[in-house]
Amino acid sequence: MQQKKRKWKVGEKNKAQGQLDMYNYKLAQIAHEIDKININELTPIDALNILVKLKESAS
């Protein structure tokens, strides 16, 4: 009888290709928010406010 080879390593989660876990989903959301920022029109107080919002959404 042949042994079936596993496609994943021990300790590695078996996820469907393209599936995001919640941590990576949150990082993708934060990266999307950062991409929307126009730094050429950003004031220092706006930058600080955005940092506060990003910090709150990350936790």
DSSP file (Angstrom, degrees, kcal/mol; ACC not computed):
  #  RESIDUE AA STRUCTURE BP1 BP2  ACC     N-H-->O    O-->H-N    N-H-->O    O-->H-N    TCO  KAPPA ALPHA  PHI   PSI    X-CA   Y-CA   Z-CA
    1    1 A M              0   0    0      0, 0.0     2,-0.3     0, 0.0     0, 0.0   0.000 360.0 360.0 360.0 134.9    0.0    0.0    0.0
    2    2 A Q        -     0   0    0      1,-0.0     2,-0.4     0, 0.0     0, 0.0  -0.642 360.0-126.8 -86.3 143.0    1.3    3.4   -0.9
    3    3 A Q        -     0   0    0     -2,-0.3     2,-0.3     1,-0.0    -1,-0.0  -0.702  23.9-120.8 -86.1 139.0    1.3    6.2    1.7
    4    4 A K        -     0   0    0     -2,-0.4     2,-0.4     1,-0.0    -1,-0.0  -0.623  24.6-129.6 -78.0 135.3   -0.4    9.4    0.7
    5    5 A K        -     0   0    0     -2,-0.3     2,-0.2     1,-0.0    -1,-0.0  -0.682  19.4-125.5 -85.0 137.3    1.9   12.4    0.9
    6    6 A R        -     0   0    0     -2,-0.4    -1,-0.0     1,-0.1     0, 0.0  -0.568   5.1-148.4 -79.1 145.3    0.6   15.4    2.7
    7    7 A K  S    S+     0   0    0     -2,-0.2     2,-0.3     2,-0.1    -1,-0.1   0.485  80.7  53.4 -90.5  -4.2    0.6   18.7    0.9
    8    8 A W  S    S-     0   0    0      4,-0.1     2,-0.1     6,-0.0    -2,-0.1  -0.909  84.1-113.7-129.7 158.6    1.2   20.7    4.1
    9    9 A K    >   -     0   0    0     -2,-0.3     3,-2.1     1,-0.1     2,-0.1  -0.442  47.4 -79.3 -86.9 161.5    3.9   20.5    6.8
   10   10 A V  T 3  S+     0   0    0      1,-0.3    -1,-0.1    -2,-0.1     3,-0.1  -0.378 119.7  18.2 -60.6 133.8    3.3   19.5   10.4
   11   11 A G  T 3  S+     0   0    0      1,-0.3     2,-0.4    -3,-0.1    -1,-0.3   0.301  97.2 120.3  86.7  -9.6    1.9   22.5   12.3
   12   12 A E    <   -     0   0    0     -3,-2.1    -1,-0.3     1,-0.0     2,-0.2  -0.725  66.2-119.4 -91.0 136.6    0.8   24.3    9.1
   13   13 A K        -     0   0    0     -2,-0.4     2,-1.0    -3,-0.1    -4,-0.1  -0.478  18.6-125.2 -74.4 142.7   -2.9   25.0    8.7
   14   14 A N        +     0   0    0     -2,-0.2     2,-0.3    -6,-0.1    -1,-0.1  -0.783  44.4 168.1 -89.4 101.0   -4.7   23.5    5.8
   15   15 A K        -     0   0    0     -2,-1.0     2,-0.1     4,-0.0     3,-0.1  -0.867  39.1-108.2-116.4 148.1   -6.3   26.5    4.1
   16   16 A A    >   -     0   0    0     -2,-0.3     3,-2.1     1,-0.1     2,-0.1  -0.431  52.2 -89.1 -67.0 147.6   -7.9   26.8    0.7
   17   17 A Q  T 3  S+     0   0    0      1,-0.3    -1,-0.1    -2,-0.1     3,-0.1  -0.385 114.4  17.1 -62.6 132.2   -5.8   28.8   -1.7
   18   18 A G  T 3  S+     0   0    0      1,-0.3     2,-0.4    -2,-0.1    -1,-0.3   0.389  91.7 133.9  87.4  -2.9   -6.5   32.5   -1.5
   19   19 A Q    <   -     0   0    0     -3,-2.1     2,-0.4     1,-0.0    -1,-0.3  -0.660  43.4-150.1 -83.7 133.8   -8.2   32.2    1.8
   20   20 A L        -     0   0    0     -2,-0.4     2,-0.1    -3,-0.1    -4,-0.1  -0.821   5.6-137.3-102.5 139.6   -7.2   34.8    4.4
   21   21 A D     >  -     0   0    0     -2,-0.4     4,-2.3     1,-0.1     5,-0.2  -0.429  38.0 -97.4 -82.3 172.9   -7.2   34.3    8.1
   22   22 A M  H  > S+     0   0    0      1,-0.2     4,-2.2     2,-0.2     5,-0.2   0.847 122.2  54.2 -63.5 -34.7   -8.5   37.1   10.3
   23   23 A Y  H  > S+     0   0    0      2,-0.2     4,-2.2     1,-0.2    -1,-0.2   0.952 112.2  42.6 -64.1 -49.3   -5.1   38.5   11.0
   24   24 A N  H  > S+     0   0    0      1,-0.2     4,-2.2     2,-0.2    -2,-0.2   0.841 111.7  55.8 -67.5 -31.8   -4.2   38.8    7.4
   25   25 A Y  H  X S+     0   0    0     -4,-2.3     4,-2.1     2,-0.2    -1,-0.2   0.921 108.3  47.9 -63.6 -43.2   -7.7   40.2    6.6
   26   26 A K  H  X S+     0   0    0     -4,-2.2     4,-2.4     1,-0.2    -2,-0.2   0.906 111.1  50.6 -64.7 -41.7   -7.2   42.9    9.2
   27   27 A L  H  X S+     0   0    0     -4,-2.2     4,-2.7     1,-0.2    -1,-0.2   0.890 109.2  51.6 -62.6 -38.6   -3.7   43.7    7.7
   28   28 A A  H  X S+     0   0    0     -4,-2.2     4,-2.1     2,-0.2    -1,-0.2   0.891 109.3  50.2 -65.6 -38.9   -5.3   44.0    4.3
   29   29 A Q  H  X S+     0   0    0     -4,-2.1     4,-2.1     2,-0.2    -2,-0.2   0.930 112.2  46.8 -63.5 -44.8   -7.9   46.3    5.5
   30   30 A I  H  X S+     0   0    0     -4,-2.4     4,-2.4     1,-0.2    -2,-0.2   0.914 111.5  51.1 -64.0 -43.3   -5.3   48.6    7.2
   31   31 A A  H  X S+     0   0    0     -4,-2.7     4,-2.3     1,-0.2    -1,-0.2   0.884 109.0  51.9 -61.7 -38.1   -3.1   48.5    4.0
   32   32 A H  H  X S+     0   0    0     -4,-2.1     4,-1.2     2,-0.2    -1,-0.2   0.911 109.3  49.5 -64.5 -42.2   -6.1   49.5    2.0
   33   33 A E  H  < S+     0   0    0     -4,-2.1     4,-0.4     1,-0.2     3,-0.3   0.898 111.1  49.7 -63.3 -40.5   -6.8   52.5    4.3
   34   34 A I  H >< S+     0   0    0     -4,-2.4     3,-1.4     1,-0.2    -1,-0.2   0.895 106.2  56.3 -65.3 -39.7   -3.2   53.6    4.1
   35   35 A D  H 3< S+     0   0    0     -4,-2.3    -1,-0.2     1,-0.3    -2,-0.2   0.807 101.6  57.7 -62.2 -28.7   -3.3   53.4    0.3
   36   36 A K  T 3< S+     0   0    0     -4,-1.2     2,-0.3    -3,-0.3    -1,-0.3   0.605  83.7 104.8 -77.4 -11.4   -6.3   55.8    0.3
   37   37 A I    <   -     0   0    0     -3,-1.4     2,-0.9    -4,-0.4     3,-0.1  -0.551  61.3-151.0 -77.1 129.4   -4.3   58.5    2.1
   38   38 A N    >   -     0   0    0     -2,-0.3     3,-1.3     1,-0.1     4,-0.1  -0.849  11.3-172.1 -97.4  99.3   -3.1   61.4    0.0
   39   39 A I  G >  S+     0   0    0     -2,-0.9     3,-0.7     1,-0.3    -1,-0.1   0.692  78.0  67.1 -70.3 -17.0    0.1   62.5    1.8
   40   40 A N  G 3  S+     0   0    0      1,-0.2    -1,-0.3    -3,-0.1    -2,-0.0   0.740 109.6  35.7 -73.8 -21.6    0.5   65.6   -0.3
   41   41 A E  G <  S+     0   0    0     -3,-1.3     2,-0.4     2,-0.1    -1,-0.2   0.176  93.4 116.0-113.9  16.3   -2.7   67.1    1.2
   42   42 A L    <   -     0   0    0     -3,-0.7    -3,-0.0    -4,-0.1    -5,-0.0  -0.733  51.4-150.9 -94.1 129.0   -2.3   65.8    4.7
   43   43 A T     >  -     0   0    0     -2,-0.4     4,-2.4     1,-0.1     5,-0.2  -0.566  30.4-109.0 -88.4 161.3   -1.8   68.1    7.6
   44   44 A P  H  > S+     0   0    0      0, 0.0     4,-2.1     0, 0.0     5,-0.2   0.888 120.4  49.5 -57.9 -39.8    0.2   67.0   10.7
   45   45 A I  H  > S+     0   0    0      2,-0.2     4,-2.3     1,-0.2     5,-0.2   0.886 110.0  51.4 -68.7 -36.8   -3.0   66.8   12.9
   46   46 A D  H  > S+     0   0    0      2,-0.2     4,-2.5     1,-0.2    -1,-0.2   0.908 108.5  52.3 -62.6 -41.4   -4.7   64.8   10.2
   47   47 A A  H  X S+     0   0    0     -4,-2.4     4,-2.2     1,-0.2    -2,-0.2   0.913 110.4  47.4 -61.2 -43.4   -1.8   62.4   10.1
   48   48 A L  H  X S+     0   0    0     -4,-2.1     4,-2.1     2,-0.2    -1,-0.2   0.903 111.1  51.1 -64.9 -40.7   -2.0   62.0   13.9
   49   49 A N  H  X S+     0   0    0     -4,-2.3     4,-2.2     1,-0.2    -2,-0.2   0.893 109.7  50.2 -63.5 -39.3   -5.7   61.4   13.7
   50   50 A I  H  X S+     0   0    0     -4,-2.5     4,-2.7     2,-0.2     5,-0.2   0.907 108.6  52.5 -65.0 -41.3   -5.3   58.8   11.0
   51   51 A L  H  X S+     0   0    0     -4,-2.2     4,-2.4     1,-0.2    -2,-0.2   0.900 108.8  50.2 -60.8 -40.5   -2.7   57.0   13.1
   52   52 A V  H  X S+     0   0    0     -4,-2.1     4,-2.3     2,-0.2    -1,-0.2   0.928 111.6  48.0 -63.0 -45.3   -5.1   56.9   16.1
   53   53 A K  H  X S+     0   0    0     -4,-2.2     4,-2.3     1,-0.2    -2,-0.2   0.912 112.7  48.4 -62.2 -43.4   -7.8   55.4   13.9
   54   54 A L  H  X S+     0   0    0     -4,-2.7     4,-1.6     2,-0.2    -1,-0.2   0.893 110.9  50.6 -64.8 -39.7   -5.5   52.8   12.4
   55   55 A K  H  X S+     0   0    0     -4,-2.4     4,-1.0    -5,-0.2    -1,-0.2   0.915 111.5  48.2 -64.0 -42.6   -4.2   51.9   15.9
   56   56 A E  H  < S+     0   0    0     -4,-2.3     3,-0.4     1,-0.2    -2,-0.2   0.889 112.0  48.7 -65.6 -39.4   -7.8   51.5   17.2
   57   57 A S  H  < S+     0   0    0     -4,-2.3    -1,-0.2     1,-0.2    -2,-0.2   0.773 106.6  57.8 -73.5 -23.8   -8.8   49.4   14.2
   58   58 A A  H  <        0   0    0     -4,-1.6    -1,-0.2     1,-0.2    -2,-0.2   0.738 360.0 360.0 -76.6 -22.3   -5.8   47.1   14.6
   59   59 A S     <        0   0    0     -4,-1.0    -1,-0.2    -3,-0.4    -2,-0.2   0.461 360.0 360.0-100.2 360.0   -6.7   46.2   18.1
